[in-house]
Amino acid sequence: MLSIAHIINPVIVANTSDLSIAQPITFETMHLAREFAGNRVNVELYAVQYFDEERIPLPGSFIRTCDLSRSVPDVGVFLKKKNLPLIKDILDRLYESSSAEYMIYTNVDIALQPYFYQTVSHIIRQGYDAFIINRRTIPGKYKTLEEIPQMLAEIGEKHQGWDCFVFHRSLYPRFKLGTACIGSGWIGRVMITNMACFAKRFTVFEDLHLTFHIGNDKVWQDPQWDDYLEHNKSECRRILVDFDQKYGPFDRTKLPGRFFLQLEK
């Protein structure tokens, strides 16, 4: 049976944060999708938090990994401190905690359709060893777990964001993620660079109705956090240069056209 390990990074937030609504819905839809997969796919759900954070209540199907011990301000200089985790630290925790064949990372505000893991399994059986699933955006009116059935029924709108990453475990030891952090832009480009470089068969699924996000707030685009965005841009460019030097010119045909927007700026 195919085995999948899926990790998220829940955070303690104020009641005014959009995550106070999104996170419980993410937890519940992940749990439901795991239950829906039944004995057809072996799904392990993981959550990772900081060592000094209050423990967030999770459905019993979740496993807690070893805690995170650093954030991006520990490795860079920023005008205002924001404890954003390094994607490498999160994926390291998953790699160390599970021996599942495939690893998945999604942002904590990305909810799943019940058939998510079954569809991922079907895609894997087609020969893909790394792929990205773009989300759908549904109206921001939804607030409660009781509304999940109607959320699932929403067709939503196509979104270009890269926020669901699936890849074979054997690829991960070769990944070069630098000190790029989640919670800011360009993290998708960092992941795509690695997945496209090392996978035998990689693609981005832009039109599948598998994941959704409530509303389309872009908190990370607030100008006060621009230095975090610049940090991720710098890391992405550095990784691309490193890959070009080690493996020859990067095969740009494997990457989405939007990948290169602002790359040279």
N, C-alpha and C positions, 0 to 999 in steps of 0.2 A: 504494500500500500504506500502511495506517495505520502511523504511527510513534509509539512510546512511549519515553519516557526515565524510568528508575526509579532513585531515589537512596536510599542508606542511609548511616548514620554509624557505622561500626565503631569500636570503642574497645579500647585495651589494658587488659586486666583480669587480676586474679589468678586462679589456678586454682580458688580457692574461690567465685568468682562464677558465678552461673547463666549469665551471658553467655559464659563459657568453653565451655559446652556448646552454647548456642543459636546463637551467631554462625556457627560453621562449617556448621551445618545450614542456616541462612538462606542463606549464600553458595551452598551446593551446590544447594538447591532453586530459588533464583533462576536459577542457571546451567541447571539441568535444564528449568525452565519456558521459558527463552529458546530452548533447543534444541528443545523440543517444539513451540514456535510455528513453527519452521522458516521458510519463506518466505511464511507467511500473515500475519505481523505483524512489522514491523521494530522489534525491541526493543533498546534501549541500556541497559546496566547501569552505574551510576556509584556510586562510593564517595568519601566525603570524610572527612578526618581533620584533626587539629590540626597546625600546622606543626612542632611540636617533638615529635611522637609517633613512636615506632617504626612502620615500615610493616607493616601486617598482611598476611599472605599471602592473596591472593584468586585465584579462578579466572581464567584468562586472558581470559574474556569481559567482565571488569570494566574500566572506565576510571576513572582517578583524576582528580578535579577539582582545581582550585587549593585549597590548604589553607585551613582556618579559622584566623583570627588572633585571635579573641576568644571569650569565653564569658560567661555571664550575670553572674558576679561582677564583670566589667569595667563593667557598667552598673547595678549595684545593690549594696546592702549586705546581707550575709548573715552569720549567726553562724559558720557553718563553710563554708569554700570548697569548692565542687564544680564542676568545669569542665563545666557543661552547656551545649551549644551553643544558640544562638538559631535557631529554626526559619527565620526570615528569611534568616539567613546560609547555611543549608543549601540552601534553595530558590533563593536568588540564584545559588549555584554551579551548580546544575542548569540554571537558565535561561540562564546565560552559556555553559555548556558544550555545550548541545544546542539544536537547532532543531526537535526532535520536536514533533508536534502535541499530544500529551498528556504531562503530567507526573505522576509517581507518587512519593509519599513513604510509606515504611513504617518502623516502628521496627525496629531491627536484630535483635530477637528474634522477628520475625514471619516464619514460613516459608511457602512457597507450594506449592500443588498444581501438578502439571505442566501442567494446562490453564488456569492462571491468566490468562496474557496473551491466550489465545484467547477466554476468556470475557469479559475486559475489553473486547476488541475488539468482541465481539457486543453488549455493553451499550451501547457508544459508538454503534454503528450504529442503535440504537433511539432515538437522539436525546439522550442524556444528555451534558451538557458538564461535569458535576461530580458525583461520587458517592463514597460511603464504603462500604467492605466490612468488616463486623465479622468478627472472627476466631472460630475454634473453639478450645476449650481441650482438649488431649489429656493423658493421664496423665503425671506427672512422672518416670516410670521410665526414659524413653528418654535415652540418653547419647551415642550414637555415630553416625557417618555410615552405618555398615553397617545401622543400624536404620531408616533413612529409608523403605524400602518399607513396613514395618509402621506407621510413623507416618502415612504417606499413607493407609493403609487404615483408620485410626482415624476413627470418626464424630465423636468428641469431643463437647463440650458447648457450647451457645450461650453467647457472652460478649457483654456489652454495651459493651465498650471500643471506642473509636474509634481505630484505629491503622493504617489503610490509606486513603490519600487520593488520588483520581484526578481530574484537572481539565484542561481545555483550556488550552493555553499562553497564549492570548489573554486569559484572565482574570487571569493572575498580576500584570501590571503595576498592577492596581487594588487588589491585596490590601494590607491594613493589618494587619501582624502584630506591631507594636510590638517589645518586647524579650522576648516570651514564649519560653520555653525548652522543649526536649524533656527527657525524663527526669523529668518531674514531672506532676502532674495538671493538668487544664483546658486542656492544649494542644489536645486534640480540639475543645473548644468554640471556641477561637480559630480553628481551621481551618474548622469548620462555619460560623461567623459569616460568614467571607469567601466560602466556596463558595456558601452559600445566598443571600447578598446579590447576588452578581454572575452566577451561573449562570442560564441560561434554563430549564434543566431539571435539578433537583438531587434526589437521594434518598439514603437510607441503606439498604443491603442488610443485613439483620440475620440472614438464615437461609441464606446461600450457603456452600457447603463449598469455599471457595477459599483461605483462609489458616488457619494454626494456630499455637498457642503451646504450648510444653511446660510443663505445670504452671500454677499460678496464683499464684505469689509476687508480692507487691505491695511491692517494696522501696521504691518512692517514697513509700509511706504511713508510713514510719518517722518518728516525731515530730521527730527531729533535723533533718529536711529540711522542716519545715512552712513555713519562711519562703520557700522556693522555690515551694511550692504557693500561698501567699498572693500572691507576685509574679505568678504566672500568672493568678490570679483577678482581681487588680487590672487587669492588661493586658486581659483579656477584657471586663471591665465598661467600661473606657475605650473600647475599640474599638466596642462596642455603642452607647455614647452618641454617639461620633463619627459612626457610620453613621446614627443616628436624626437627628442634626442636619443631615447632608449630603443624605440621601436620603429623609427623612421617616420616620414610624414603621415600625419593622422588621416585616416580614410573618412573624409567629411561626408561622403555619400551615406554613411550609416546614421548620421545625425539629423534631427529635425531642422528644417530651414530656419526656424526662429532661434535656434541655438546660437547663431552667430551675430544676432542683433546686439549691438553695443559692445561686442567682444573686443574691438580694437580701440574703444574710447577710454 
